[in-house]
Amino acid sequence: MKEEFVAKIRENIISHLDIDDDMLAGFSDDTIIFNTGDDRPNLGLDSIDALELVTMIFELFGYDVPAEDVKKLYSVNAVAQYLSEHGINE
């Protein structure tokens, strides 16, 4: 997967989901974005943020993520992998 593609996703997630400086301190491409209800460290974003992520993906890439796939979009790398699997990689 191209680093530029992952960087584009990362930058847009940070700006669209209003990830602040405190959250960025421990943020990596594998950081879990949403609160998953278990003990894994995450940024604690909620379902409204998940809708914003889906909207961002549609605006940037023209791909409408089905509701049942939203849980697959849990990190920058997961989003990049998901999009690549659906033929979107730039």
VOBAKOL-892297 format. One record per residue (C-alpha): residue number from 1; residue in one letter; x, y, z. Coordinates in nm, 4 decimals, decimal comma. Layout:
<nodes>
resi	resn	x	y	z
NUM	A	X	Y	Z .
...
</nodes>
This chain:
<nodes>
resi	resn	x	y	z
1	M	0,0000	0,0000	0,0000 .
2	K	0,1327	0,3432	-0,0904 .
3	E	0,2505	0,5604	0,1986 .
4	E	0,0919	0,8648	0,0284 .
5	F	-0,2464	0,6910	0,0354 .
6	V	-0,2150	0,6093	0,4058 .
7	A	-0,0938	0,9648	0,4782 .
8	K	-0,3967	1,1104	0,2963 .
9	I	-0,6290	0,8956	0,5063 .
10	R	-0,4423	0,9852	0,8275 .
11	E	-0,4518	1,3595	0,7593 .
12	N	-0,8201	1,3541	0,6708 .
13	I	-0,9153	1,1467	0,9742 .
14	I	-0,7284	1,3902	1,2000 .
15	S	-0,8967	1,6951	1,0464 .
16	H	-1,2477	1,5549	0,9887 .
17	L	-1,2779	1,3897	1,3294 .
18	D	-1,1262	1,6854	1,5164 .
19	I	-0,8546	1,4807	1,6817 .
20	D	-0,6866	1,7239	1,9177 .
21	D	-0,3215	1,7563	2,0217 .
22	D	-0,3723	1,5478	2,3374 .
23	M	-0,5104	1,2607	2,1314 .
24	L	-0,2289	1,2935	1,8770 .
25	A	0,0360	1,2330	2,1418 .
26	G	-0,0147	0,8574	2,1217 .
27	F	-0,1665	0,8411	1,7741 .
28	S	-0,0295	0,5985	1,5166 .
29	D	-0,1747	0,4389	1,2064 .
30	D	-0,2726	0,1388	1,4196 .
31	T	-0,4368	0,3368	1,7009 .
32	I	-0,7958	0,2270	1,7518 .
33	I	-1,0091	0,5303	1,6762 .
34	F	-1,3409	0,4338	1,8332 .
35	N	-1,4351	0,3122	2,1780 .
36	T	-1,4786	-0,0603	2,1219 .
37	G	-1,6246	-0,1332	2,4644 .
38	D	-1,3293	-0,3423	2,5754 .
39	D	-1,0050	-0,2571	2,7543 .
40	R	-0,8009	-0,1826	2,4430 .
41	P	-0,6586	0,1707	2,4326 .
42	N	-0,8446	0,3933	2,1889 .
43	L	-0,9218	0,7561	2,1107 .
44	G	-1,2742	0,7158	2,2476 .
45	L	-1,4574	0,8583	1,9485 .
46	D	-1,8248	0,7667	1,9159 .
47	S	-2,0877	0,6665	1,6608 .
48	I	-2,1326	1,0259	1,5405 .
49	D	-1,7609	1,0294	1,4586 .
50	A	-1,8053	0,6986	1,2744 .
51	L	-2,0722	0,8619	1,0563 .
52	E	-1,8347	1,1499	0,9901 .
53	L	-1,5672	0,8986	0,8873 .
54	V	-1,8054	0,7311	0,6420 .
55	T	-1,9007	1,0729	0,5012 .
56	M	-1,5325	1,1641	0,4679 .
57	I	-1,4643	0,8424	0,2747 .
58	F	-1,7526	0,9142	0,0392 .
59	E	-1,6397	1,2735	-0,0188 .
60	L	-1,2748	1,1811	-0,0774 .
61	F	-1,3073	0,8551	-0,2669 .
62	G	-1,6694	0,8344	-0,3857 .
63	Y	-1,7210	0,5066	-0,2000 .
64	D	-2,0334	0,4547	0,0114 .
65	V	-1,9410	0,2283	0,3026 .
66	P	-2,2263	-0,0121	0,3874 .
67	A	-2,3482	0,0159	0,7483 .
68	E	-2,2389	-0,3386	0,8264 .
69	D	-1,8779	-0,2521	0,7336 .
70	V	-1,8340	0,0534	0,9574 .
71	K	-1,6838	-0,1553	1,2403 .
72	K	-1,4037	-0,2583	1,0040 .
73	L	-1,2836	0,1049	0,9936 .
74	Y	-1,1217	0,1095	1,3380 .
75	S	-0,7793	0,2619	1,2548 .
76	V	-0,5974	0,4480	0,9790 .
77	N	-0,4409	0,1236	0,8558 .
78	A	-0,7763	-0,0578	0,8742 .
79	V	-0,9401	0,2154	0,6627 .
80	A	-0,6571	0,2005	0,4077 .
81	Q	-0,6776	-0,1799	0,3924 .
82	Y	-1,0566	-0,1736	0,3600 .
83	L	-1,0469	0,0784	0,0767 .
84	S	-0,7692	-0,1138	-0,1018 .
85	E	-0,9783	-0,4301	-0,0826 .
86	H	-1,2554	-0,2354	-0,2579 .
87	G	-1,0290	-0,1139	-0,5377 .
88	I	-0,9484	0,2288	-0,3951 .
89	N	-0,5789	0,2910	-0,3362 .
90	E	-0,4964	0,6499	-0,4240 .
</nodes>
